[in-house]
Amino acid sequence: TAVDGEPLDDAEPSADKANDPSRLETLPPTSPPRAESGTPLGSRYLLDTVIGTGATGRVWQGRRRADGSPVAVKVLRPEFGEDPAVVQRFLRESATLRAIRHPHLVQIHDLVAEGDTLAIVMDLVDGEDLRQLASRAVLSGSAALTVLSQVAAGLAAVHAAGVVHRDVKPENVLVAWEQGAEGERPYARLTDFGLARAADSPALTQTSQLVGTLAYVAPELVAGRAADTPVDVYALGVMAYELLAGERPFDAPHTAALLRAHVEMEPRRPPAMSSELWGLVSRCLAKDPSRRPTAD
């Protein structure tokens, strides 16, 4: 998908996904077999296997040199390292990002800046992303609500730390299953947060790139206004609509029409959605950011 003729990302989709422009190929840190040797990253890590490629960079399975413990490493695109202001902001926010701890977030452990390379080191998690899970239609309505509430709780922790995610979407939610008193229940963790602050620089926005997948982009971002926490609530509302109704609130044959829908169209209430639930979802999808609820 492109805006004004420019590509939105450098994704390298597989053949079976090439005809699905709505899916951004940024995959969460799930675990493949470990390679025997690795590519050095700084003095503390080795990169073994690429496990995802997307608009902001590549995700690798790696390990710590000191003890061999596995990690996921997102190496950002070269454009990030070429902008000194981006590098400074990236390093300045490292303490904030590493301090964010919540059971429904993938933990960030380190940020690496070496030459023009920027990378984020985080937990390597076994789990299925929410897009994959939803495509198999194995989430009941109550399970979907559980996942959404867990994502909202993680998002609230991110916002409390002063960070705007700006890329909330099913691909960035990892879901595992845990055994409870009433059987298996989903356990969701939000990942890939903290990247958008680095992406929000003049050098990068001049390339006509919109941070976030277009299906989840808030109206104020389309209008070129600054991003704040309501953009994440809007994306969560789109994701809730999609999970509960089986379709997105807005669809269009091309990029310009989709962006216009985010700005101008009101979402249609799904026939099977209760009044109480629709009241919450529709508020999340409000065009005016001030009318949206907080993640809390």
C-alpha positions in Angstrom: 0.0 0.0 0.0 1.3 3.5 -0.8 0.5 7.1 0.0 1.3 9.6 -2.8 3.0 6.8 -4.7 5.5 6.1 -2.0 5.7 2.7 -0.3 4.6 2.6 3.3 7.0 -0.2 4.4 9.8 -2.4 3.2 8.0 -5.6 4.2 9.1 -8.8 2.5 5.8 -10.8 2.5 5.7 -14.5 1.7 3.9 -15.5 -1.4 0.7 -16.5 0.4 0.5 -13.1 2.0 1.5 -11.0 -1.0 -2.2 -10.3 -1.9 -3.1 -9.1 1.6 -2.0 -5.4 1.8 -3.9 -4.9 5.1 -1.4 -7.1 7.0 1.9 -5.3 7.9 4.7 -7.9 8.1 5.9 -6.9 11.6 5.7 -10.2 13.4 5.9 -10.6 17.2 8.9 -12.4 18.8 7.9 -16.0 18.5 10.5 -18.7 18.7 12.1 -20.8 15.9 15.0 -23.2 16.3 18.2 -21.6 17.4 21.1 -21.3 14.9 24.5 -22.6 15.9 26.3 -19.3 15.2 25.3 -15.7 15.3 25.9 -12.2 14.1 27.4 -9.9 16.8 25.2 -7.0 18.0 27.2 -4.7 20.3 29.3 -6.5 22.9 26.4 -8.3 24.6 24.3 -10.1 22.0 24.4 -12.4 19.0 21.7 -12.5 16.3 20.7 -15.9 15.1 17.6 -16.0 12.9 15.3 -13.5 11.3 11.8 -14.2 12.6 9.9 -11.2 11.2 10.3 -8.3 8.8 8.2 -5.1 8.7 8.0 -1.4 8.2 10.2 -0.4 11.1 12.8 -3.2 10.9 13.5 -6.8 11.4 12.9 -9.0 14.4 15.6 -11.6 15.2 15.9 -14.5 17.6 19.2 -13.9 19.4 21.0 -14.6 22.7 23.0 -13.0 25.3 26.8 -13.6 25.0 27.2 -13.9 28.7 24.9 -16.9 29.4 23.3 -17.8 26.0 19.8 -17.0 27.2 17.4 -16.3 24.3 16.1 -12.9 23.5 14.1 -11.2 20.7 15.9 -8.3 19.0 14.2 -5.7 16.8 16.8 -4.0 14.6 15.4 -0.8 13.3 15.6 0.4 9.7 18.8 2.3 8.8 16.9 5.5 8.4 16.5 5.6 12.2 20.2 5.6 12.9 20.9 8.2 10.3 19.1 11.0 12.1 21.1 12.2 15.2 17.9 13.6 16.8 16.2 10.2 16.6 19.3 8.5 18.1 19.4 10.9 21.0 15.7 10.5 21.7 16.0 6.7 21.4 18.7 6.6 24.0 17.1 9.2 26.3 13.9 7.1 26.5 15.7 3.8 27.2 15.3 4.1 30.9 11.6 4.7 30.6 11.0 1.8 28.2 13.0 -0.6 30.3 11.1 0.4 33.4 7.7 -0.4 32.0 6.7 -3.7 33.6 3.3 -5.2 33.4 2.0 -8.8 33.1 0.4 -8.0 29.7 3.4 -6.4 28.1 6.4 -8.1 26.5 9.3 -6.9 28.6 12.0 -4.7 27.0 15.5 -5.4 28.5 17.9 -3.3 26.6 18.4 -0.7 23.8 21.5 -0.8 21.6 23.0 2.0 19.6 26.1 1.1 17.6 27.1 3.2 14.6 24.0 3.7 12.6 22.3 0.6 14.1 19.5 0.9 16.6 18.0 -2.2 18.2 15.5 -3.1 21.0 16.2 -6.3 23.0 13.1 -7.9 24.6 11.6 -11.2 25.8 11.5 -14.0 23.4 8.0 -15.3 23.8 6.3 -18.5 22.6 2.9 -17.5 21.5 0.6 -16.9 18.6 -0.2 -13.5 17.4 -3.8 -12.4 17.6 -4.2 -12.1 13.8 -3.3 -15.8 13.4 -5.6 -16.8 16.3 -8.6 -14.8 15.0 -8.1 -16.3 11.5 -8.8 -19.7 12.9 -12.0 -18.5 14.7 -11.1 -20.2 18.0 -11.8 -17.2 20.2 -15.3 -17.2 21.8 -16.9 -13.8 22.6 -15.9 -14.0 26.2 -12.3 -15.0 25.3 -12.1 -12.1 22.9 -13.3 -9.7 25.7 -10.6 -11.2 28.0 -7.9 -10.5 25.4 -9.1 -7.0 24.8 -9.2 -6.2 28.5 -5.7 -7.5 28.9 -4.4 -5.5 26.0 -6.1 -2.4 27.4 -4.5 -3.0 30.8 -1.0 -3.3 29.2 -1.7 -0.2 27.2 -2.7 1.7 30.3 0.7 0.9 31.8 2.4 2.2 28.6 0.4 5.4 28.8 1.1 5.9 32.5 4.8 5.8 31.6 4.3 8.6 29.1 4.7 6.4 26.0 2.3 6.3 23.0 2.4 2.9 21.2 1.1 4.1 17.8 1.0 0.6 16.4 -1.8 -1.3 18.2 -3.0 -4.1 16.0 -3.6 -7.9 16.2 -0.1 -8.6 14.9 1.4 -6.9 17.9 -0.6 -8.9 20.5 0.8 -12.3 21.5 -1.7 -14.8 22.9 -0.8 -18.0 24.9 -3.2 -20.2 26.8 -3.2 -20.9 30.5 -5.1 -23.4 32.5 -7.6 -22.0 35.0 -10.3 -23.3 37.3 -12.8 -23.1 34.4 -10.5 -24.5 31.7 -8.1 -22.8 29.3 -8.2 -19.0 29.1 -6.2 -16.7 26.8 -3.3 -14.7 28.1 -2.4 -11.7 25.9 0.7 -9.5 25.9 1.2 -6.4 23.9 4.5 -6.0 22.1 6.4 -3.7 19.8 5.7 -0.6 21.9 8.0 2.4 22.3 9.1 2.4 18.6 6.9 5.2 17.4 8.6 8.0 19.4 11.7 7.3 17.4 9.7 7.1 14.2 8.1 10.5 14.8 10.8 12.7 13.4 10.8 15.2 10.5 13.4 13.2 8.6 11.1 10.1 8.6 7.7 11.7 8.3 8.9 13.6 5.2 8.9 10.2 3.4 5.1 10.1 3.6 5.1 7.2 5.9 2.3 6.7 8.4 3.3 4.9 11.6 0.9 2.1 12.2 -1.1 -0.1 9.9 -3.7 2.0 7.9 -6.7 0.0 9.1 -6.0 1.2 12.7 -4.8 4.7 12.1 -6.7 7.4 14.1 -8.3 10.4 12.3 -5.9 12.9 13.9 -2.9 11.1 12.5 -4.5 11.1 9.0 -5.0 14.9 9.5 -1.3 15.3 10.4 -1.8 16.2 14.0 0.5 15.1 16.9 -0.1 11.6 18.3 -1.2 11.2 21.9 -2.6 8.3 23.9 -6.1 8.5 22.3 -4.6 7.2 19.0 -3.9 3.9 20.8 -7.5 3.8 22.2 -8.8 4.3 18.6 -6.7 1.4 17.3 -7.9 -0.7 20.2 -11.5 0.2 19.2 -10.9 -0.9 15.6 -9.3 -4.2 16.9 -12.3 -4.7 19.3 -14.8 -4.2 16.4 -12.8 -6.6 14.2 -12.7 -9.3 16.9 -16.3 -9.1 18.0 -18.0 -8.4 14.6 -15.7 -10.4 12.3 -15.0 -7.4 10.1 -13.3 -4.0 10.4 -15.4 -0.9 10.9 -14.1 0.7 7.8 -13.1 -0.9 4.5 -12.2 0.7 1.2 -10.8 -0.4 -2.2 -7.7 2.0 -2.0 -5.6 3.9 0.5 -7.1 7.4 0.0 -10.7 6.1 0.5 -9.7 4.2 3.7 -8.0 7.3 5.2 -11.0 9.4 4.3 -13.3 6.8 6.0 -11.3 7.1 9.2 -11.8 10.9 9.1 -15.4 11.2 7.9 -17.4 7.9 8.2 -19.2 6.7 11.3 -18.9 3.0 12.1 -22.0 0.9 11.7 -23.3 -0.9 14.8 -22.9 -4.7 14.4 -26.4 -6.3 14.7 -25.3 -8.8 17.3 -23.4 -6.4 19.6 -25.1 -5.4 22.8 -26.0 -1.8 23.6 -23.5 -1.7 26.5 -20.6 -3.1 24.5 -21.4 -0.9 21.4 -21.5 2.1 23.6 -17.9 1.4 24.7 -16.6 0.4 21.2 -18.2 3.4 19.5 -16.6 5.8 22.0 -13.2 4.3 21.3 -13.9 5.0 17.6 -14.9 8.6 18.2 -13.5 11.1 15.6 -12.8 13.6 18.4 -9.9 12.3 20.6 -11.3 14.0 23.7 -14.5 11.8 23.5 -12.6 8.6 23.7 -12.2 6.8 27.0 -8.7 6.2 28.4 -7.1 2.8 28.2 -7.9 2.4 31.9 
